[in-house]
Amino acid sequence: MATIFLSYRRTDGPQACRVYDWLGQRFGYDVVFMDVAAIPFAVNFPDFIRQAIANSSVMITLIGEKWLSKIHEADDPVRMELEAAVTNHIPVLPVLIGNTPMPDPEKLPKSIATIALQNAVTVGVLQDFNTHMQLLLPKIESILGTLAPQNVVSADPYVIERACNGTIRYLRDTFDLTDWVDNVEWRVIGTHDFVDLMNENCVTLLLHRVVRMAESVDLHFMLSFWTFAASLEHVLAGWVISQLERTPIIPDEYFSPDEVTSELILKIRRSDEDARQVWKMVTDDPLRLSLTYVATISPKIED
């Protein structure tokens, strides 16, 4: 079941879809619950919703202009979702849409009045939407990480090193354009290695951020391309994009060959982080063509 439950009114459906896409891109669509995308056919709708909430780690509740309109009706779906979250002690993060103010506690049913005391965030509806979402996502990451007493990293402190080296070895071993680019090196590097790369012919992986989630961990990394010709950099970048889109899950032989990691999966997705900004954080050297990705290490789900 999903880790993040997205609660909203139908009147806020367009905004909810935008938020859902951002959450799905950052955390994976399989861990974000939005009713129109996640409820199968031929199930009891209320029971399925309540179970999804009980199995979630956090509820994101979107509060728009008409959010209060039906909140005092006993059968209001939004009220029922919030009551289920309160009953199951699921953290609720209110997200105010546009200029919508936070509801006063006295304007809410007693069963959900405590959400008015929560720290809320705002998400705009126009050009400021992306900026607000970039601020919201780390807050969600923080909530999920705080809730997790143990995850894949605390169970195996070497798993981050295995993931980085496994990813770069996989790209190295599957690279099949040697007629275009010969003798390419594939390396995992740290910031101290930048000074030695200016005259190299290689692709580098730099891990610049680690986010601890409920049961998983996200590794934010940058792939950079170092060659003597722009056309070769372009070919390498194009091949990497194509390869990771075709095979986003790193094969077990590169990441989980032993008993320690055999129950884990390593999945790669494109990041919404700007590679230029990441580059500026780690070095003052001239910008190299770079791509940003997120590698999620999580337990395998049994069929």
URWO-V799576 format. One record per residue. N is the residue number from 1. PSI is psi as a letter, one per 30 degrees, with the letter a starting at -180 (NA if undefined). OMEGA is omega in whole degrees, -180 to 180 (none if undefined). Layout:
{{N	PSI	OMEGA} {N	PSI	OMEGA}}
This chain:
{{1	l	-176} {2	l	175} {3	e	-179} {4	k	179} {5	k	-179} {6	j	-180} {7	k	-177} {8	l	173} {9	l	-180} {10	e	178} {11	f	178} {12	g	-177} {13	e	180} {14	e	179} {15	e	179} {16	e	179} {17	e	178} {18	e	178} {19	e	180} {20	e	180} {21	e	178} {22	e	179} {23	e	-179} {24	e	179} {25	e	-179} {26	e	-172} {27	f	-174} {28	k	-176} {29	f	-179} {30	f	179} {31	g	178} {32	k	-179} {33	j	170} {34	k	-167} {35	e	-177} {36	f	-177} {37	f	-168} {38	f	-176} {39	k	179} {40	l	177} {41	l	173} {42	h	174} {43	l	176} {44	j	-172} {45	e	-178} {46	e	-179} {47	e	-180} {48	e	179} {49	e	-179} {50	e	179} {51	e	178} {52	e	178} {53	e	-179} {54	e	-179} {55	g	-179} {56	l	178} {57	f	-180} {58	k	174} {59	k	172} {60	j	-179} {61	j	-180} {62	k	-177} {63	j	180} {64	a	-174} {65	e	-176} {66	g	-175} {67	e	-178} {68	f	-169} {69	e	-176} {70	g	-170} {71	f	-180} {72	f	176} {73	k	-174} {74	e	-178} {75	g	177} {76	k	-178} {77	e	-179} {78	e	177} {79	e	-179} {80	e	178} {81	e	-180} {82	e	178} {83	e	178} {84	e	178} {85	e	179} {86	e	-179} {87	e	-177} {88	g	178} {89	h	177} {90	k	178} {91	k	179} {92	k	177} {93	j	178} {94	k	178} {95	j	-177} {96	k	-178} {97	k	178} {98	b	-178} {99	g	-180} {100	k	179} {101	l	175} {102	k	-180} {103	k	174} {104	k	-179} {105	e	-178} {106	f	178} {107	g	-179} {108	l	172} {109	k	-177} {110	e	-177} {111	f	-178} {112	g	-175} {113	f	-177} {114	f	-178} {115	f	179} {116	f	179} {117	f	-179} {118	l	172} {119	k	-178} {120	l	173} {121	l	-179} {122	k	174} {123	k	-179} {124	l	-178} {125	f	-178} {126	b	-172} {127	f	-179} {128	g	-178} {129	e	-178} {130	e	179} {131	e	180} {132	e	179} {133	e	178} {134	f	176} {135	e	-178} {136	e	-174} {137	e	177} {138	e	178} {139	e	178} {140	e	177} {141	e	-180} {142	e	179} {143	e	-178} {144	e	180} {145	e	-180} {146	e	-177} {147	f	-172} {148	j	177} {149	f	-180} {150	k	175} {151	a	-171} {152	e	-179} {153	e	179} {154	f	176} {155	f	-178} {156	j	-176} {157	f	180} {158	g	-171} {159	e	179} {160	e	178} {161	e	179} {162	e	-178} {163	e	-179} {164	e	-179} {165	e	178} {166	e	179} {167	e	-177} {168	e	177} {169	e	178} {170	e	179} {171	e	179} {172	e	-174} {173	f	-178} {174	f	-179} {175	k	-173} {176	g	179} {177	h	-178} {178	f	176} {179	f	177} {180	e	-176} {181	j	-178} {182	l	176} {183	h	176} {184	k	174} {185	k	180} {186	j	-172} {187	k	164} {188	k	-175} {189	l	169} {190	l	-177} {191	f	-179} {192	f	-177} {193	f	-174} {194	e	-176} {195	f	-176} {196	g	-171} {197	f	-172} {198	f	-179} {199	g	-179} {200	l	175} {201	i	-170} {202	l	173} {203	k	-176} {204	k	174} {205	k	178} {206	j	175} {207	k	-176} {208	f	-179} {209	k	177} {210	k	180} {211	j	180} {212	k	-180} {213	a	-177} {214	e	179} {215	f	-173} {216	a	175} {217	k	177} {218	k	177} {219	j	179} {220	j	-177} {221	l	-180} {222	k	173} {223	k	-179} {224	l	-173} {225	k	-174} {226	j	176} {227	l	-180} {228	f	-178} {229	k	-179} {230	e	-178} {231	e	179} {232	e	176} {233	e	-179} {234	e	179} {235	e	180} {236	e	-180} {237	e	179} {238	e	180} {239	e	180} {240	e	179} {241	e	-179} {242	e	-177} {243	e	-177} {244	f	173} {245	e	178} {246	e	-176} {247	i	-178} {248	f	179} {249	j	-180} {250	k	-178} {251	k	-176} {252	e	-176} {253	f	178} {254	f	-175} {255	e	-173} {256	i	-178} {257	f	-175} {258	l	-177} {259	e	-177} {260	e	-176} {261	g	-175} {262	f	-179} {263	g	-178} {264	l	178} {265	k	179} {266	j	-176} {267	k	-176} {268	k	173} {269	l	177} {270	k	179} {271	l	175} {272	g	179} {273	k	180} {274	j	-178} {275	e	-180} {276	e	179} {277	e	177} {278	e	-180} {279	e	-178} {280	f	-179} {281	f	-170} {282	f	-178} {283	l	174} {284	g	-180} {285	l	177} {286	k	-176} {287	k	171} {288	l	176} {289	k	-173} {290	l	176} {291	k	178} {292	k	-179} {293	l	172} {294	k	175} {295	k	180} {296	k	175} {297	k	-177} {298	l	178} {299	k	175} {300	k	179} {301	k	-180} {302	k	178} {303	NA	none}}
